[in-house]
């Protein structure tokens, strides 16, 4: 005998996940937005990560976003700080 709700509790937790593939423009948009929210450039964010001290919680979160897509040598310049 199967208990009521058994199927629901064993449902694939990823069944509703949608995967979106990003092109270069999408990656650029995500990384630019993360850097703008953090208020720093890619080079400044790398320095914060290397020191283990981020200027804010947002900068810390931005590190995880941006470092997922970019290599340290990528010459990204953000349009942050009102530029």
Rosetta silent file (secondary structure, phi, psi, omega in degrees, C-alpha in Angstrom):
SEQUENCE: XXXXXXXXXXXXXXXXXXXXXXXXXXXXXXXXXXXXXXXXXXXXXXXXXXXXXXXXXXXXXXXXXXXXXXXXXXXXXXXXXXX
SCORE:     score description
SCORE:     0.000 S_00000001
   1 L     0.000  133.258 -179.863    0.000    0.000    0.000 S_00000001
   2 L  -101.395  129.663  179.580    1.358    3.428   -0.955 S_00000001
   3 L   -67.298  148.288  175.955    0.712    6.320    1.403 S_00000001
   4 L   -64.985  136.672 -178.608   -1.116    9.342    0.059 S_00000001
   5 L    89.795   -8.404 -178.784    1.379   12.071   -0.840 S_00000001
   6 H   -58.009  -45.970 -178.336    4.169    9.556   -1.368 S_00000001
   7 H   -63.740  -39.465  179.746    4.544   10.436   -5.031 S_00000001
   8 H   -64.121  -39.059 -177.644    4.638   14.155   -4.289 S_00000001
   9 H   -74.273  -15.292  179.264    7.400   13.780   -1.726 S_00000001
  10 L  -111.518   18.040  177.893    9.488   11.783   -4.201 S_00000001
  11 L   -69.265  146.548  177.730    8.920   14.094   -7.151 S_00000001
  12 L   -61.506  116.657 -177.552   11.990   15.192   -9.058 S_00000001
  13 L   -68.417  -12.866 -178.371   12.932   18.521   -7.397 S_00000001
  14 L  -105.562    8.258 -176.830   14.461   19.722  -10.671 S_00000001
  15 L   -60.279  -30.965 -176.955   11.477   18.929  -12.913 S_00000001
  16 L   -97.888    6.848 -178.213   10.504   22.613  -13.171 S_00000001
  17 L   -78.355  131.380  176.690   14.035   23.970  -13.697 S_00000001
  18 L  -108.100  127.576  179.600   14.586   25.762  -16.993 S_00000001
  19 L   -96.344  129.103  179.065   18.125   25.907  -18.332 S_00000001
  20 L  -116.023  125.106  177.719   19.064   29.007  -20.295 S_00000001
  21 L   -89.735  130.604 -179.454   22.190   29.009  -22.420 S_00000001
  22 L   -99.158  139.072  171.375   23.929   32.382  -22.551 S_00000001
  23 L   -90.688 -178.973 -178.019   25.762   33.762  -25.530 S_00000001
  24 H   -58.559  -38.192  179.416   28.683   36.186  -25.180 S_00000001
  25 H   -65.330  -39.353  178.082   26.316   39.161  -25.048 S_00000001
  26 H   -65.216  -41.528  177.171   24.314   37.551  -22.239 S_00000001
  27 H   -63.039  -43.714  179.917   27.454   36.831  -20.234 S_00000001
  28 H   -60.647  -42.655 -179.715   28.622   40.414  -20.747 S_00000001
  29 H   -63.865  -44.330 -179.816   25.274   41.758  -19.548 S_00000001
  30 H   -64.578  -45.829 -178.101   25.264   39.587  -16.417 S_00000001
  31 H   -69.153  -39.702  176.538   28.848   40.411  -15.477 S_00000001
  32 H   -61.259  -43.548 -179.902   28.406   44.141  -16.171 S_00000001
  33 H   -64.059  -42.937  179.986   25.266   44.224  -14.034 S_00000001
  34 H   -63.199  -43.459  179.478   26.937   42.365  -11.163 S_00000001
  35 H   -66.825  -38.868  178.514   29.943   44.700  -11.219 S_00000001
  36 H   -63.934  -42.275  177.887   27.712   47.771  -11.411 S_00000001
  37 H   -64.340  -36.267  179.413   25.708   46.599   -8.393 S_00000001
  38 H   -76.061  -19.928  179.790   28.952   45.938   -6.504 S_00000001
  39 L    73.654   33.637  179.823   30.267   49.375   -7.467 S_00000001
  40 L  -149.615  168.802  175.840   33.641   48.137   -8.663 S_00000001
  41 L   -88.474  169.792  176.994   35.576   46.969  -11.678 S_00000001
  42 H   -60.790  -41.731  179.741   36.557   43.373  -12.378 S_00000001
  43 H   -63.956  -42.729  178.488   40.135   44.162  -11.358 S_00000001
  44 H   -65.153  -39.690  179.504   38.981   45.737   -8.070 S_00000001
  45 H   -65.915  -38.465  176.505   36.707   42.775   -7.345 S_00000001
  46 H   -62.287  -40.191  179.488   39.595   40.367   -7.950 S_00000001
  47 H   -64.644  -39.618  177.840   41.730   42.335   -5.474 S_00000001
  48 H   -63.773  -42.932  179.640   38.977   42.122   -2.866 S_00000001
  49 H   -64.699  -42.319  179.918   38.687   38.368   -3.385 S_00000001
  50 H   -61.874  -38.817  179.373   42.445   37.889   -3.178 S_00000001
  51 H   -77.503  -16.679 -178.133   42.522   39.826    0.099 S_00000001
  52 L    74.873   18.445 -179.793   39.518   37.887    1.387 S_00000001
  53 L  -133.549  111.527  178.421   37.807   41.174    2.264 S_00000001
  54 L   -96.740  148.413 -177.143   34.879   42.413    0.229 S_00000001
  55 L   -72.862  -17.471  179.126   33.595   45.960    0.549 S_00000001
  56 L  -162.295  169.053  175.712   30.017   44.720    0.872 S_00000001
  57 H   -64.911  -35.380  179.128   27.785   41.683    0.824 S_00000001
  58 H   -64.796  -41.355  177.753   26.820   42.671   -2.732 S_00000001
  59 H   -63.159  -39.393  178.164   30.480   42.665   -3.798 S_00000001
  60 H   -62.641  -46.320  177.547   30.875   39.205   -2.267 S_00000001
  61 H   -63.563  -39.890  179.442   27.837   37.923   -4.180 S_00000001
  62 H   -61.158  -35.774  178.732   29.082   39.614   -7.359 S_00000001
  63 H   -57.068  -44.857 -178.480   32.351   37.699   -7.011 S_00000001
  64 H   -67.503  -34.736  177.616   30.515   34.393   -7.265 S_00000001
  65 H   -70.330  -55.347 -172.410   28.559   35.558  -10.307 S_00000001
  66 H   -68.527  -42.483 -177.368   31.406   37.180  -12.215 S_00000001
  67 H   -68.498  -16.770  174.847   34.115   34.636  -11.390 S_00000001
  68 H   -68.588  -32.833 -174.121   31.834   31.901  -12.728 S_00000001
  69 H  -104.230  -25.250 -173.285   32.006   33.446  -16.188 S_00000001
  70 L  -116.203  150.699  173.072   35.325   35.287  -16.387 S_00000001
  71 L   -92.932  154.795 -179.943   38.969   34.388  -16.024 S_00000001
  72 L   -55.494  -29.097 -177.187   41.256   36.714  -14.027 S_00000001
  73 L   -86.233   -5.283 -179.454   43.000   37.811  -17.217 S_00000001
  74 L   -63.299  128.273 -176.603   39.780   38.819  -19.032 S_00000001
  75 L   -83.706   61.730  179.732   40.010   42.533  -19.867 S_00000001
  76 L   -87.243  132.239  171.406   36.522   43.438  -18.670 S_00000001
  77 L  -121.258  126.461 -176.572   35.819   46.997  -17.773 S_00000001
  78 L   -84.884  153.199  175.382   32.508   47.668  -16.165 S_00000001
  79 L   -94.239   40.629 -177.723   30.282   50.612  -16.898 S_00000001
  80 L   -88.469 -178.933 -179.733   29.725   51.064  -13.185 S_00000001
  81 L    58.549   40.475  173.849   29.956   54.117  -10.991 S_00000001
  82 L    75.767    8.502 -178.823   27.670   56.102  -13.247 S_00000001
  83 L   -89.939    0.000    0.000   29.783   55.720  -16.364 S_00000001
